[in-house]
């Protein structure tokens, strides 16, 4: 296990995740049916939520 990874996991464990923001996954090819949106904590980088938004 890398030292940076261990610090990151400990930081994610003690983070309150108050600064969260939604991001759209960047890909070279996009799905025609919709996009994947991910909610990440800006302090520690932990993925909090993920959902697939469908196009009509």
Secondary structure, 3 states (H helix, E strand, C coil): CCHHHHHHHHHHHHCCCCCEEEEECCCCCCCCCEEEEEEEECCCCCEEEEEEEECC
